Amino acid sequence: MTYAEALTYRASLEAAVANGHLSLTRGANSVTFASSAELRAALNQVIRDIIDYERKAAGQTNPGVRTPTWT
């Protein structure tokens, strides 16, 4: 999944959570979750993946750890 696809998928998952739907269609694929907890878990994983990608793209390897400045 590309970064752009992950952003679109996150929006679809958020809409499904907000509307109380357990199924959604992404392109030609349809996904039905067993429970709202499973849907939220999938949403949380996509959010973690997006944050991880953005962190790596920004050059941050350890969040919260400052890069030392050598003089």
C-alpha positions as a printed Julia matrix, in Angstrom:
71×3 Matrix{Float64}:
   0.0    0.0    0.0
   1.39   3.39  -0.92
   1.3    6.45   1.3
  -1.5    8.02  -0.78
  -3.54   4.79  -0.61
  -3.02   4.65   3.16
  -4.38   8.18   3.53
  -7.44   7.28   1.46
  -7.94   4.04   3.39
  -7.67   5.92   6.7
 -10.41   8.33   5.56
 -12.62   5.39   4.55
 -12.06   3.65   7.89
 -12.78   6.85   9.82
 -16.02   7.32   7.88
 -17.03   3.72   8.6
 -16.37   4.22  12.32
 -18.33   7.47  12.36
 -21.29   5.92  10.52
 -21.24   2.65  12.45
 -20.68   0.51   9.35
 -18.65  -2.68   9.59
 -17.99  -3.03   5.87
 -16.37  -0.82   3.3
 -15.27  -1.03  -0.31
 -11.84   0.04  -1.46
 -11.49  -0.15  -5.22
 -12.56  -3.63  -6.32
 -12.1   -5.08  -2.83
 -14.75  -5.24  -0.14
 -13.9   -5.72   3.55
 -16.3   -6.64   6.34
 -15.07  -6.5    9.92
 -16.39  -8.83  12.59
 -16.84  -6.06  15.17
 -16.36  -2.37  15.71
 -13.32  -3.18  17.84
 -11.73  -4.96  14.88
 -12.53  -1.97  12.66
 -10.94   0.43  15.15
  -7.88  -1.83  15.41
  -7.46  -1.7   11.63
  -7.83   2.08  11.7
  -5.25   2.38  14.47
  -2.81   0.2   12.53
  -3.18   2.34   9.4
  -2.62   5.48  11.48
   0.53   3.94  13.02
   1.78   3.0    9.54
   1.21   6.54   8.26
   2.97   8.09  11.25
   5.87   5.65  10.87
   6.23   6.52   7.18
   6.12  10.27   7.9
   8.68   9.88  10.69
  11.05   7.95   8.43
  10.57  10.45   5.59
  11.5   13.26   7.98
  14.66  11.41   9.04
  13.52  10.64  12.57
  14.54   7.19  13.66
  13.75   7.38  17.38
  10.75   9.56  18.21
  11.34  11.74  21.23
  15.1   11.35  21.1
  17.05  14.42  20.13
  19.82  14.15  17.57
  23.1   15.24  19.16
  24.88  18.24  17.75
  28.59  17.65  17.36
  30.9   20.63  17.57
